[in-house]
Amino acid sequence: MSTQLPDVWRHLVDDAAIFPPGDSPRPDAVGAYTSRREQWYADLVGSFVVTDVKIPDVGAPALPLSIVVTGGAGAIAGAARLAVKSGNLVAGLEIALRDLDDLAGNARRVVAAVDALRAEGGLDEEVPVYVELPHQDTGHAWLAAADEVSGAELRLKFRTGGLEADAFPHARTLAAWIDAALDRETPFKCTAGLHNAVRHTGADARDHPVDRHGFLNVLLATRVAFDGAGRDDVVGLLEQRDHEALLGLWRDQGDDAMARARRWFTSFGSCSVTEPLDDLIALGLLEAPR
């Protein structure tokens, strides 16, 4: 039987089980998502993440879908319509900017497509749209695109990992992304690499060592950055590997303040739900019923 989790953990994880490196078969992933609704930690999980081309394969109706649009801005409307036609709920849309020569122009095209879709009634106003900016430092072009996204009241999406070591941004780069989002009062989500709560060294798909970000680090970094912490302090927090140090800062901040940080760091996509859950239990931040 599901229970009400504290607000700070509600819908923190979007279920991306069918994406690498999990690559769960679609029937298994849908079955696990559906059966999880009866578990005590059901509220930890938000939407089911799927690409637009895979919507017909979902099968089970009435799933809240976060749809990753694989085409350009022109594919947004079709993705939303396909989800509705399949009987599922559009919980969110996600689209990456790919025109590296004109990021701001690419962002404007996405904004125009979303505005047109909302105007015709094809997408409710409250459905979030996340725009993924490229994995690079926050130069003029990157920031100009972020301005377009925030000006249209869309949201940002940051890629925090992947199959290769170079898909994991440096802590200073991630700190700059968070700072840019907060400067614009723009919520963001993360995708890939945040299976575990605390930063650690792991391996990529080629067994190369890689420093992996922790979702607890990111949440705490978001909180202190919002409070005005300097960039070096935010970077240091993203790089912190000491569990007790992180828990001490959590206690200093307080549960209510940390829950408010979720207004900005809304969620992260993960091909695993059990790993984040197990870490929260091990850290004493969640307690499984006996």
Secondary structure, 3 states (H helix, E strand, C coil): CCCCCCHHHCCCEEECCCCCCCCCCHHHHHHHHHHHCCCCCHHHEEEEEEEHHHHHHHCCCCCEEEEEECCCHHHHHHHHHHHHHCCCEEEEEEEECCCCCCHHHHHHHHHHHHHHHHHCCCCCCCCCEEEECCCCCCCHHHHHHHHHHHHCCCEEEEECCCCCHHHCCCHHHHHHHHHHHHHCCCCEEEECCCCCCCCEEEECCCCCEEEECCHHHHHHHHHHHHCCCCHHHHHHHHCCCCHHHHHHHHHHHCHHHHHHHCCCEEEEEECCCHHHHHHHHHCCCCCCCC
